[in-house]
Amino acid sequence: MSNHNSTPAQQPAQQPSQERSRRRRTTLLNAAVGLLADGGFGAVTHRAVAQRAHLPLAATTYYFASRDQLLAEAFAQLVETELATTRDWITRHGLTALTDQVATADRTRQLGLWELYVHAGRDPVLQHIARRWTDGCVRLVADTLGLPETDPRVRLLYTTVSTLWLEHVVEQRPLDEARALLTLALTHATGETGRTP
């Protein structure tokens, strides 16, 4: 009987511990994402993440067994955030205003994102996440244009956008040039559909 009475009392005690564990992991992952955005690939180490999160180093290695795991999860979170931001921007402003999104985005964060994208070519796990990013962007363009994702115009337009984005972030090319090229690409993509994105 005493064992039966103790069980309900023990269960609530476990819940705060599990919640604390989830919060710690989230804090560490957010710290890794911040480091990645601020300093790129080389900035993310177990020690740096622990310091930024104001948690012991042992906590970082407990939740993320390797640096590769830490990078992969941070990259995945960055990609999901980027896709959500882009989706919201297109919904509110349309595809024609994507150059303005690029102009207002934090350049340091964008450099960190593209650095990981390039590094993904050497890491199968990161490559999978990079493809998720590309596929998500292609889906956004297709949905906006009302075209199938397999339509060549969709991929051509996405490739144009991503190239202009990368050129602006890395080379800081003039936005007027990017706007003109994006308008030309949009005209080509929508000319046969009669849609104005």
N, C-alpha and C positions, 0 to 999 in steps of 0.2 A: 504493500500500500504506500509506503514511504517513497518507493521508486516511482510509482505512478504520479504522486503529487509533485515530485521534483522536476519531472519532464517539462511541464508548461513553463516553469520558472527559468529553465535553462535556455529554451528556444528564443525568447526575446533578447537574452544576453548575447546570442550569436549574431543577431541582426545588426546591431551597431558596429560590431567588429567587421562584418562583411562590407557594410557601407563605408566604413573608414578605409578599408582596403581598396575599394573602388575609387574613392576620392583620391587616395594617394597615387594610384596608378594613373588616373586622369591628370593629376597635377604634374606628374613626371612626363607624361606624353605631351602635354601642353608646353612644358618647358623645352622639350626636344624640338617641337614644332617652331617655337620662338627662336631657338638657337639656329635651326636650319634656315629660317627666314632671314635672320640677321647676319649670319656668318657663313652660310653655305654648308656643304658636305663636311668639311674639315672641322667645323665648330662643334659637331655633335659627338660627345664622348660621355661615358657613364659619369665621370667626375663632373664635367661641365653641367650636365643635366641635373645632377644632385645639388650642385651649388645654386643653380638658377631656381630650382624648386624649393630650396631651403629644407632639404631632406638629407638623411644620411646616405652615403655612397652605397651602403649595403641594401638600402631600399631599392635603388635603381637596378642593381644586379639581381635582386630578388624577382622583380617584375619583368625585367628584360634580360634574358640570359646572355644575349650577345649584342654587340653594337649593330650588327646587321638587322637584328629584329627591331631594335630601337629605330633605326633609319627607315626600315620598311613601314612601320606603323606611323611614323611621323610623316613620311611621304604620302601614305594613303590618306591621312587626315588632311594634309594640304590639298591634295587633289580633290577630295570631296568638298572642301571649303571653296576651292576655285570654281568647281562646276556649279555649286549653288549660287555663288556670286554672279557668275556669267549668266546663268539662267534667269536670275532676278533682273539683271541689267537688260537683257534682251527683251524680257517681258515688258519692262517699263519704257525702254527707249528704242528698241528695234535693233536689227543687225547693223544698220548704217551708223549707229553711234558707238560701235565697239572700239573704234580708235580712241574715243573719249574715255572709255573705261581703262584702256591701256595707259592713257596719259595721266589719269588720276590714281592709278594703282601704285602701291609702295614699290619703288624700284629695287630696293635691297631684297625684299621678300620675293619679288619676281625672279631676280637673279638666282636666289637659292633654289627656287622651284625648277628653273631650267637647268641648273647645274645637276640636280638629281636626275632630271629627265635624260640628260646626256650620259650620266654615270650608269643609268639603267641598262645601257647597251652591254655592260660587262657583268650584270647581275640578273639572273633569270627571275628572281622574286620581284625586284624593282621593275623589271621589264613588263611583268604582268600588270603591275600598278600603272605604269606609263601607258600601256595599251588601254586600260580602263579610262584614263584621262582622255586619250584621243577618241575612243569610241563614244564617250559621253559628250564630247564637243561636237562630234559628227551628228549625233542624235539630236542635239539642240538645234543645229543648223537645219537638219532635215525637217524637224517639227515646225520650225519657224517658216520655212519655205513651203511646207505642205508637200514634200517630196519623199520618196523612199530613201532610206539610208544608203541604199546601193546605187542610187542615181549618181553618175560621174560628176554632175554639177555640184552636188553636195560636198563631195570629197575635195573637188577643186577649190571651192569657196573656203572650206575649212583650212586647206593647205595655204591658201593665200593669207587668210587671217593670222594663222599661227606664224607664218614667215614674217609678216609685217610686225607682229607682236614681238618676235624674237629680235628682229633688227632694231626695233625701237629700244627694247630693254638693254641689249648689249651695245649697240652702236650709237644709240640716241639720235637716230635719223629724224628729220623734220616730220611732224605729224601731218602737215598739209600734203606731203607726198603720199603718205600712207592712206589718207582719206581719199585722195584721187584714185589710187589703185584699188581700194576697197569698193568704191563706187562703181568702177569699171567691172570688177569681178561680180558684184551684185547685179549689174545690168545684164551681164552674160547669163547669170544663173536664173534670173527671173524673167528674162525676155520671152521665153517660151511658155511660161506659166501664167503670165499676166498678174503676178502677185507683187506687191510692194512691201518688203519686209521692214 
